[in-house]
Amino acid sequence: MKHNLKITIILLSMFVITQLIGIYVVNFYSPVKILNGEVTNISAPELPFGLETPELKEKSEFNYAFVSIIFAFMIAVSLLLFLTRLNAEFFLKLWFFLVIIISLVIALNVFAYQIGFFSYKINLFSRTFPISWLIALGISLPLAYIKIYRRKFFVHNLTELLVYPGIAAVFIPILNIYTISLLLILISLYDAWAVWHSGIMQKMAKYQINQLNIFSGFFIPYVSKKVKMQMIKMKGSSNSRKSKSKKIRVNIAILGGGDVVFPIIASGVMLKTLGLLPALLVALGAVFGLGYLFFFAEKRKFYPAMPFITTGIFLGIAAGYLLT
C-alpha cells in the first residue's frame, strides 16, 4: 500500500466527494437532460461572466474542438515548464490564482443559485449581473488568496473539491463520448511517459511544493507511527536543544489535479449522452481504478494514476452502455 490505510481512505473520500460534486455542477449547467432514455433540451443557467462554451452537435465540430484542446494542453504544459525553468514564481502563482478564482466561481455559483439568489440582479459597469455570480466571486477571491499565497492545508483541500468541477463544466459541452475516450487514452500515455520515462511529473510536483508552496491537487502531509513516537520522546526529553535539532521526516500524500478532473469530464459527457446512472458508473469505475493503485502501489515510488483511472472509466462506460 502506497500510504497507510487512514490516509488512503481520506484521499479516496476526497476523490469521491469531488466526483459527486462534479456531476452535480455539470448537471446544473447542462442544457441536455435525459429522463427514461429520452433527450430533453432545456434552458440551463449560463456559466458566470461570459465563460459559456458552445454546445456542439456535428461530429466535425467535436473533432475540431478535440484538436484545439490537445493544442491548448500542449501550449499550457510547455508554458508551465518554461516558466518553471525561469523560476518565474510571480507569474506562476498569478496563473494559478486566476484559474482557481474562475473555477471556484463556476462551482460556487451553482450553490448560490440553488439557495435562491438567481432571481436578484445588480447593475455594474452598464451591465446586469445575477447576484449569485457576485456572491460566488466574493467567496472565491479570499479562498483563492489564502490557497495560493498563505498555504493553509485545510483551505487548499477544501477548495480542491470545487475547483475541478468548475473546470470540467467548461470542457464538457465541447466533448462527446468518442473524443473524451481518445483524450483519456492520450492523457494516460502522456502521464505514463511523464512519470516513468522523463520524470517531468515528479519535477513539476517538487517545484510546486518546494518553490511555489502550492500544489495542483490534493495534498496531505503526515508522519508515520514510528516518527510520532519519536516526536513524543523528543517532547519529553530533558535535552530540548538536541531534540529541536533533530529533523522530522514528513510523508506527503498527493493526487494530481488532472487525475481528479478528467474522470469528472468523462462522467459529464456520459451524463449528457446516456444519463445519470451511466455517469455514476463512470465515476465508480474511476474510484475503483484509483483505489487499486493506492492499495497495490509500493511506498516511495511514483506511479502515473491516469492509466489506472482510465481503465476504470472505460469499464464504467461499458457498463453504462450495457445497462441502458
C-alpha positions as CSV (number, residue, x, y, z in Angstrom):
1,M,0.0,0.0,0.0
2,K,1.4,3.4,-1.0
3,H,0.1,5.2,2.1
4,N,-1.3,4.0,5.4
5,L,-5.0,3.0,5.5
6,K,-6.2,6.2,7.1
7,I,-4.5,8.5,4.5
8,T,-5.7,6.2,1.7
9,I,-9.3,6.4,2.9
10,I,-9.0,10.2,3.2
11,L,-7.7,10.6,-0.4
12,L,-10.2,8.3,-1.8
13,S,-13.0,10.0,0.1
14,M,-12.0,13.4,-1.2
15,F,-11.8,12.0,-4.7
16,V,-15.3,10.5,-4.4
17,I,-16.8,13.8,-3.0
18,T,-15.2,15.8,-5.8
19,Q,-16.7,13.4,-8.4
20,L,-20.2,13.7,-6.9
21,I,-19.9,17.5,-6.7
22,G,-18.6,17.5,-10.3
23,I,-21.6,15.6,-11.6
24,Y,-24.0,17.9,-9.7
25,V,-22.3,21.1,-11.0
26,V,-22.1,19.7,-14.6
27,N,-25.8,18.7,-14.5
28,F,-26.7,22.1,-13.3
29,Y,-25.2,23.9,-16.3
30,S,-26.1,21.2,-18.9
31,P,-28.9,22.1,-21.3
32,V,-29.4,18.4,-22.0
33,K,-31.4,16.3,-19.7
34,I,-32.1,12.5,-20.2
35,L,-35.1,11.0,-18.5
36,N,-36.3,7.5,-19.2
37,G,-34.0,7.3,-22.2
38,E,-35.4,10.5,-23.8
39,V,-33.3,13.5,-24.5
40,T,-34.8,16.9,-23.5
41,N,-33.2,20.2,-24.2
42,I,-33.9,22.9,-21.5
43,S,-32.8,26.5,-20.9
44,A,-29.9,25.9,-18.5
45,P,-28.2,28.6,-16.4
46,E,-25.2,30.2,-18.1
47,L,-21.6,30.0,-16.9
48,P,-20.7,33.1,-15.0
49,F,-19.1,36.2,-16.6
50,G,-19.2,35.1,-20.2
51,L,-17.4,31.8,-19.7
52,E,-20.0,29.9,-21.6
53,T,-18.7,27.4,-24.2
54,P,-20.8,26.5,-27.3
55,E,-22.9,23.3,-27.3
56,L,-21.6,21.3,-30.3
57,K,-23.8,19.0,-32.4
58,E,-21.9,18.0,-35.5
59,K,-19.2,15.3,-35.5
60,S,-16.8,17.7,-37.3
61,E,-17.3,20.3,-34.6
62,F,-16.3,17.9,-31.9
63,N,-13.3,16.8,-33.9
64,Y,-12.2,20.4,-34.3
65,A,-12.7,21.1,-30.6
66,F,-10.7,18.0,-29.7
67,V,-7.7,19.1,-31.8
68,S,-8.0,22.6,-30.2
69,I,-7.9,21.0,-26.7
70,I,-4.8,19.0,-27.5
71,F,-3.0,22.1,-28.8
72,A,-4.1,24.1,-25.8
73,F,-2.9,21.4,-23.5
74,M,0.5,21.2,-25.2
75,I,0.9,25.0,-25.1
76,A,-0.1,25.1,-21.4
77,V,2.3,22.4,-20.4
78,S,5.1,24.0,-22.4
79,L,4.4,27.4,-20.9
80,L,4.4,25.9,-17.4
81,L,7.7,24.2,-18.0
82,F,9.2,27.4,-19.5
83,L,8.1,29.5,-16.5
84,T,9.4,26.8,-14.1
85,R,12.8,26.9,-15.7
86,L,12.8,30.7,-15.4
87,N,11.7,30.4,-11.7
88,A,9.0,32.9,-12.6
89,E,7.2,32.4,-9.3
90,F,5.2,35.6,-9.5
91,F,3.6,34.7,-12.9
92,L,3.1,31.0,-12.0
93,K,1.3,32.0,-8.7
94,L,-0.8,34.6,-10.6
95,W,-1.7,32.0,-13.2
96,F,-2.8,29.5,-10.5
97,F,-4.6,32.3,-8.7
98,L,-6.7,33.3,-11.7
99,V,-7.5,29.7,-12.6
100,I,-8.6,29.0,-9.1
101,I,-10.9,32.1,-9.0
102,I,-12.6,31.2,-12.3
103,S,-13.1,27.6,-11.3
104,L,-14.4,28.4,-7.8
105,V,-16.8,31.0,-9.2
106,I,-18.3,28.4,-11.7
107,A,-18.8,25.9,-8.9
108,L,-20.0,28.2,-6.1
109,N,-22.4,29.9,-8.4
110,V,-24.4,26.7,-8.5
111,F,-24.9,26.7,-4.8
112,A,-25.7,30.4,-4.6
113,Y,-28.2,29.9,-7.4
114,Q,-29.8,27.0,-5.7
115,I,-30.2,28.9,-2.5
116,G,-32.3,31.4,-4.4
117,F,-30.0,34.3,-5.3
118,F,-30.6,33.7,-9.0
119,S,-33.7,36.0,-9.1
120,Y,-31.7,39.0,-7.9
121,K,-29.7,41.1,-10.3
122,I,-27.4,44.1,-9.9
123,N,-26.2,46.7,-12.4
124,L,-22.5,47.2,-12.6
125,F,-20.4,49.0,-15.3
126,S,-23.5,49.3,-17.5
127,R,-24.2,45.6,-17.3
128,T,-26.6,43.5,-15.4
129,F,-25.2,40.6,-13.3
130,P,-27.0,37.9,-11.3
131,I,-26.3,38.4,-7.7
132,S,-25.3,34.7,-7.5
133,W,-22.3,35.4,-9.7
134,L,-21.1,38.2,-7.4
135,I,-21.6,36.1,-4.3
136,A,-19.6,33.3,-5.8
137,L,-16.9,35.8,-6.8
138,G,-16.9,37.4,-3.3
139,I,-16.3,33.9,-1.7
140,S,-13.8,32.8,-4.3
141,L,-11.4,35.7,-4.0
142,P,-10.4,35.3,-0.4
143,L,-10.3,31.5,-0.7
144,A,-8.0,31.7,-3.8
145,Y,-5.8,34.2,-2.0
146,I,-5.4,32.0,1.1
147,K,-4.9,28.9,-1.1
148,I,-2.1,30.4,-3.3
149,Y,-0.4,33.0,-1.0
150,R,-1.0,31.7,2.5
151,R,-0.7,27.9,2.1
152,K,-3.4,26.7,4.6
153,F,-3.8,22.9,4.1
154,F,-7.4,22.8,5.1
155,V,-8.4,25.7,2.7
156,H,-6.2,24.1,-0.1
157,N,-8.0,20.7,0.1
158,L,-11.4,22.3,0.7
159,T,-11.2,24.4,-2.5
160,E,-9.9,21.5,-4.5
161,L,-13.3,19.8,-4.0
162,L,-14.8,22.7,-6.0
163,V,-12.0,23.7,-8.4
164,Y,-12.2,20.6,-10.7
165,P,-16.0,20.6,-11.0
166,G,-15.7,24.2,-12.2
167,I,-13.0,23.3,-14.8
168,A,-14.9,20.3,-16.0
169,A,-18.1,22.4,-16.6
170,V,-16.2,24.4,-19.3
171,F,-14.9,21.5,-21.3
172,I,-17.9,19.0,-21.3
173,P,-20.0,20.9,-23.8
174,I,-17.3,20.6,-26.5
175,L,-16.6,16.8,-26.0
176,N,-18.5,13.7,-26.9
177,I,-18.0,10.1,-26.0
178,Y,-15.5,9.4,-28.8
179,T,-13.3,12.5,-28.2
180,I,-13.3,12.0,-24.4
181,S,-12.3,8.4,-24.9
182,L,-9.4,9.4,-27.2
183,L,-8.4,12.2,-24.9
184,L,-8.3,9.8,-21.9
185,I,-6.0,7.4,-23.8
186,L,-3.6,10.2,-24.9
187,I,-3.5,11.7,-21.4
188,S,-2.8,8.3,-19.9
189,L,0.0,7.7,-22.3
190,Y,1.4,11.1,-21.5
191,D,1.1,10.5,-17.8
192,A,2.9,7.2,-18.0
193,W,5.7,8.8,-20.1
194,A,6.0,11.8,-17.9
195,V,6.3,9.7,-14.7
196,W,8.1,6.5,-15.7
197,H,10.4,7.9,-18.5
198,S,11.0,11.6,-18.4
199,G,10.3,12.3,-14.7
200,I,8.6,15.6,-15.6
201,M,5.7,15.0,-13.3
202,Q,7.9,14.4,-10.3
203,K,10.0,17.5,-11.1
204,M,6.9,19.7,-11.5
205,A,5.3,18.4,-8.3
206,K,8.5,19.0,-6.3
207,Y,8.9,22.5,-7.8
208,Q,5.3,23.4,-6.9
209,I,5.6,22.1,-3.4
210,N,9.1,23.3,-2.5
211,Q,9.4,26.6,-4.5
212,L,5.8,27.8,-5.0
213,N,4.4,26.4,-1.8
214,I,1.3,25.3,-3.8
215,F,0.2,22.1,-5.5
216,S,-2.5,21.5,-8.1
217,G,-4.2,18.5,-6.5
218,F,-4.9,17.0,-3.1
219,F,-2.1,17.4,-0.7
220,I,-1.9,15.7,2.7
221,P,1.3,15.8,4.8
222,Y,1.5,13.1,7.5
223,V,4.1,11.2,9.7
224,S,4.4,7.5,10.4
225,K,3.7,5.9,13.7
226,K,7.4,5.5,14.3
227,V,8.0,9.2,13.8
228,K,5.1,10.0,16.0
229,M,6.7,8.0,18.8
230,Q,10.0,9.8,18.2
231,M,8.2,13.2,18.5
232,I,6.6,12.1,21.8
233,K,10.0,11.1,23.1
234,M,11.5,14.4,22.0
235,K,8.9,16.4,23.7
236,G,9.5,14.5,27.0
237,S,13.3,14.8,26.6
238,S,15.2,17.0,29.0
239,N,17.7,17.9,26.4
240,S,15.5,20.3,24.4
241,R,18.2,21.8,22.2
242,K,19.2,18.4,20.9
243,S,15.6,17.5,20.4
244,K,14.9,20.6,18.4
245,S,17.9,20.0,16.1
246,K,16.6,16.6,15.0
247,K,14.9,16.5,11.7
248,I,11.4,15.0,11.4
249,R,10.6,13.1,8.2
250,V,7.2,14.1,6.9
251,N,5.5,12.0,4.3
252,I,3.3,13.6,1.6
253,A,0.3,12.0,0.1
254,I,-0.7,13.7,-3.2
255,L,-3.1,13.3,-6.0
256,G,-2.7,15.4,-9.1
257,G,-5.4,17.7,-10.4
258,G,-5.5,16.0,-13.8
259,D,-6.3,12.7,-12.1
260,V,-9.3,14.3,-10.5
261,V,-10.7,16.5,-13.3
262,F,-10.6,14.0,-16.2
263,P,-13.0,11.5,-14.5
264,I,-15.4,14.4,-13.9
265,I,-15.2,15.3,-17.5
266,A,-15.8,11.7,-18.6
267,S,-18.8,11.4,-16.2
268,G,-20.2,14.7,-17.5
269,V,-20.0,13.5,-21.1
270,M,-21.8,10.3,-20.1
271,L,-24.4,12.3,-18.2
272,K,-25.4,14.3,-21.3
273,T,-25.1,11.2,-23.5
274,L,-26.9,8.4,-21.6
275,G,-28.0,9.9,-18.3
276,L,-27.3,9.9,-14.6
277,L,-26.7,6.2,-13.9
278,P,-24.0,5.8,-16.6
279,A,-22.3,8.9,-15.3
280,L,-22.3,7.5,-11.8
281,L,-20.9,4.2,-13.1
282,V,-18.0,6.1,-14.8
283,A,-17.3,7.8,-11.5
284,L,-17.4,4.5,-9.7
285,G,-15.0,3.0,-12.2
286,A,-12.6,5.8,-11.7
287,V,-12.8,5.3,-7.9
288,F,-12.0,1.6,-8.3
289,G,-9.1,2.3,-10.7
290,L,-7.6,4.8,-8.2
291,G,-8.3,2.5,-5.3
292,Y,-6.5,-0.4,-7.0
293,L,-3.4,1.9,-7.5
294,F,-3.4,3.1,-3.9
295,F,-3.8,-0.4,-2.4
296,F,-1.2,-2.2,-4.6
297,A,1.4,0.5,-5.2
298,E,4.7,0.4,-3.3
299,K,5.8,3.1,-0.9
300,R,8.1,5.9,-2.0
301,K,7.6,5.0,-5.7
302,F,5.9,7.3,-8.2
303,Y,3.1,6.0,-10.3
304,P,1.0,7.5,-13.1
305,A,-2.6,7.5,-11.9
306,M,-4.3,8.1,-15.2
307,P,-3.7,4.7,-16.8
308,F,-5.4,3.0,-13.8
309,I,-8.2,5.6,-13.6
310,T,-8.8,5.5,-17.4
311,T,-9.1,1.7,-17.2
312,G,-11.8,2.1,-14.5
313,I,-13.6,4.8,-16.6
314,F,-13.7,2.6,-19.7
315,L,-15.2,-0.2,-17.6
316,G,-17.8,2.3,-16.3
317,I,-18.6,3.4,-19.8
318,A,-19.0,-0.2,-21.0
319,A,-21.3,-0.9,-18.0
320,G,-23.3,2.3,-18.8
321,Y,-24.0,1.2,-22.3
322,L,-24.9,-2.4,-21.2
323,L,-27.4,-1.1,-18.7
324,T,-29.1,1.5,-20.9
